[in-house]
Amino acid sequence: MVLVRPTEETVNREPDGANGTDEGDATREAPADRAARVVSTAAHDIGGFIRSQRESAQVSLRQLAQLAGVSNPYLSQIERGLRKPSAEVLGQIAKGLRVSSEVLYIQAGYLEQRELSPVRDAVLADGDLTDRQKQALLEIYDSFRRENDTADESNSESSTTGTTSTTGIVSDDAPDAAEPKPGAGSDADRVLSSERTKENR
């Protein structure tokens, strides 16, 4: 009798059907799990952003917790991505970090990212301005931009509708300027006409 030593390929081969429906079910993600993963990712992003801002401002975790009015464990969980802070807590953390609350709201996904603007970035990065002053400046800046956009649109529309045709084609319906109207003529012509009538009589 001849013994056949199993090769590495035959040993490691998985039985047929092992990677069938089970693998597909494993890779298929439920909507609830997907939502939880999105929330976890957002919480991790905002937590890392808060930590980087705190470290750049050289503020300890305890100091920021006191300034924001939250407990140390809660703030630590936020920075580690275990908890996603509410908008109110983010506003308090923004005050403690002396940054605009809008920046944290956008980072956390509460606000949509606006169009990039160096003026907006400069206003938000200015540490000498309060949040209220920054918000007022941004509102004025946005109102000016909207006003200019509206003026540009109206000017473009007026320039488009104000153009005239230069083909020089005269419509058949237009009256001919060279054709005299009935009864038209000078006084001398009328006098000569009346004299000829008298002579013919």
C-alpha positions as CSV (number, residue, x, y, z in Angstrom):
1,M,0.0,0.0,0.0
2,V,1.3,3.4,-0.9
3,L,0.8,6.3,1.5
4,V,0.3,9.7,0.0
5,R,1.5,12.6,2.2
6,P,-1.0,15.5,2.1
7,T,0.5,18.6,0.6
8,E,0.1,22.1,2.0
9,E,-2.4,23.0,-0.6
10,T,-4.7,20.1,0.3
11,V,-4.4,20.8,4.0
12,N,-5.2,24.5,3.7
13,R,-7.9,24.1,1.2
14,E,-11.3,24.9,2.7
15,P,-14.3,22.7,1.8
16,D,-16.5,23.8,-1.0
17,G,-19.2,26.1,0.0
18,A,-17.3,27.4,3.1
19,N,-17.0,30.8,1.6
20,G,-20.5,30.8,0.2
21,T,-23.5,32.6,1.8
22,D,-21.8,32.9,5.2
23,E,-19.1,35.2,3.9
24,G,-21.6,37.4,2.0
25,D,-23.7,37.7,5.1
26,A,-20.7,38.6,7.2
27,T,-19.7,41.4,4.8
28,R,-23.2,42.7,4.5
29,E,-23.7,45.6,7.0
30,A,-27.0,46.3,8.6
31,P,-28.3,49.9,8.5
32,A,-28.2,50.2,12.2
33,D,-24.6,49.1,12.3
34,R,-23.7,51.5,9.5
35,A,-25.3,54.4,11.4
36,A,-23.4,53.4,14.5
37,R,-20.2,53.3,12.6
38,V,-20.8,56.8,11.1
39,V,-21.6,58.2,14.5
40,S,-18.5,56.6,16.0
41,T,-16.3,58.0,13.2
42,A,-17.7,61.5,13.6
43,A,-17.2,61.3,17.4
44,H,-13.6,60.2,16.9
45,D,-12.9,63.0,14.4
46,I,-14.4,65.7,16.7
47,G,-12.6,64.2,19.7
48,G,-9.2,64.3,18.0
49,F,-9.8,67.8,16.7
50,I,-10.7,69.0,20.3
51,R,-7.6,67.3,21.6
52,S,-5.4,68.9,19.0
53,Q,-6.9,72.4,19.7
54,R,-6.4,71.9,23.4
55,E,-2.8,70.8,23.1
56,S,-2.0,73.7,20.7
57,A,-3.5,76.1,23.2
58,Q,-1.5,74.5,26.0
59,V,-4.6,73.8,28.1
60,S,-4.8,70.8,30.3
61,L,-7.7,68.4,30.2
62,R,-8.8,69.5,33.7
63,Q,-8.6,73.2,32.8
64,L,-10.7,72.7,29.7
65,A,-13.3,70.6,31.6
66,Q,-13.6,73.4,34.2
67,L,-13.9,76.1,31.5
68,A,-16.5,74.1,29.6
69,G,-18.4,73.1,32.7
70,V,-18.1,69.3,32.2
71,S,-16.5,66.6,34.1
72,N,-13.0,65.3,33.4
73,P,-14.1,61.8,32.5
74,Y,-16.7,63.1,30.1
75,L,-14.3,65.3,28.3
76,S,-11.7,62.5,28.2
77,Q,-14.3,60.2,26.6
78,I,-15.1,62.9,24.0
79,E,-11.4,63.3,23.0
80,R,-11.1,59.5,22.7
81,G,-14.1,59.3,20.5
82,L,-16.2,57.3,22.9
83,R,-18.8,60.0,23.2
84,K,-20.2,62.5,20.7
85,P,-20.9,65.9,22.4
86,S,-24.1,67.8,21.9
87,A,-24.2,71.2,20.2
88,E,-24.5,72.8,23.6
89,V,-21.4,71.1,25.0
90,L,-19.5,71.9,21.8
91,G,-20.3,75.6,22.3
92,Q,-19.0,75.5,25.9
93,I,-15.8,73.7,24.8
94,A,-15.4,76.3,22.0
95,K,-15.5,79.1,24.6
96,G,-13.0,77.2,26.7
97,L,-10.6,76.9,23.8
98,R,-11.3,80.4,22.5
99,V,-12.3,79.2,19.1
100,S,-15.4,79.7,17.1
101,S,-18.2,77.3,17.9
102,E,-18.9,77.2,14.1
103,V,-15.6,75.4,13.6
104,L,-16.6,72.7,16.1
105,Y,-20.1,72.4,14.7
106,I,-18.7,71.8,11.2
107,Q,-16.2,69.3,12.4
108,A,-18.8,67.4,14.3
109,G,-21.2,67.4,11.4
110,Y,-23.8,69.7,12.9
111,L,-23.2,72.3,10.1
112,E,-22.3,72.0,6.5
113,Q,-19.0,73.1,5.3
114,R,-19.2,76.4,3.6
115,E,-17.2,77.7,0.7
116,L,-13.6,78.2,1.5
117,S,-12.7,81.8,2.0
118,P,-9.5,83.3,3.4
119,V,-11.5,86.2,5.0
120,R,-13.7,83.7,6.8
121,D,-10.7,81.7,8.0
122,A,-9.0,84.8,9.2
123,V,-12.0,85.9,11.2
124,L,-12.5,82.5,12.8
125,A,-8.8,82.2,13.6
126,D,-8.6,85.6,15.3
127,G,-8.3,84.9,19.1
128,D,-8.9,88.6,20.0
129,L,-12.5,88.5,18.8
130,T,-15.4,87.0,20.8
131,D,-17.8,84.5,19.2
132,R,-20.5,87.2,18.9
133,Q,-18.1,89.5,17.2
134,K,-17.0,86.8,14.8
135,Q,-20.6,85.9,14.0
136,A,-21.5,89.5,13.3
137,L,-18.5,90.0,11.0
138,L,-19.3,86.8,9.1
139,E,-22.9,87.8,8.7
140,I,-21.9,91.2,7.3
141,Y,-19.4,89.6,5.0
142,D,-21.9,87.0,3.7
143,S,-24.5,89.8,3.1
144,F,-22.0,91.8,1.1
145,R,-21.2,88.7,-1.0
146,R,-24.8,87.9,-1.6
147,E,-25.5,91.5,-2.7
148,N,-22.6,91.4,-5.1
149,D,-23.7,88.1,-6.6
150,T,-27.2,89.5,-7.1
151,A,-25.9,92.6,-8.8
152,D,-23.7,90.5,-11.1
153,E,-26.7,88.4,-12.1
154,S,-28.8,91.4,-12.8
155,N,-26.1,93.0,-14.9
156,S,-25.6,89.9,-16.9
157,E,-29.3,89.5,-17.6
158,S,-29.6,93.2,-18.7
159,S,-26.7,92.9,-21.0
160,T,-28.2,89.8,-22.6
161,T,-31.7,91.3,-23.1
162,G,-30.3,94.7,-24.2
163,T,-28.6,93.4,-27.3
164,T,-30.2,94.3,-30.7
165,S,-29.9,92.6,-34.1
166,T,-27.4,94.2,-36.5
167,T,-28.2,92.1,-39.6
168,G,-29.8,95.1,-41.3
169,I,-32.7,93.1,-42.7
170,V,-35.9,95.1,-43.1
171,S,-39.1,93.4,-42.4
172,D,-41.8,93.4,-45.1
173,D,-44.3,94.6,-42.5
174,A,-42.3,97.8,-41.9
175,P,-43.5,100.9,-43.7
176,D,-41.3,102.0,-46.6
177,A,-39.8,105.4,-45.7
178,A,-39.3,106.3,-49.4
179,E,-43.0,105.7,-50.3
180,P,-44.9,109.0,-50.0
181,K,-48.1,108.9,-47.9
182,P,-51.4,109.9,-49.5
183,G,-51.8,113.7,-49.5
184,A,-48.2,114.3,-48.8
185,G,-46.4,117.1,-50.7
186,S,-45.4,120.7,-50.4
187,D,-47.7,123.7,-50.6
188,A,-46.2,124.7,-54.0
189,D,-47.3,121.4,-55.4
190,R,-50.8,121.8,-54.2
191,V,-51.0,125.4,-55.7
192,L,-49.7,124.2,-59.1
193,S,-52.2,121.4,-59.1
194,S,-55.1,123.7,-58.4
195,E,-53.9,126.1,-61.2
196,R,-53.8,123.2,-63.7
197,T,-57.3,122.3,-62.8
198,K,-58.5,125.8,-63.4
199,E,-56.7,126.0,-66.8
200,N,-58.3,122.7,-67.9
201,R,-61.7,124.1,-67.2
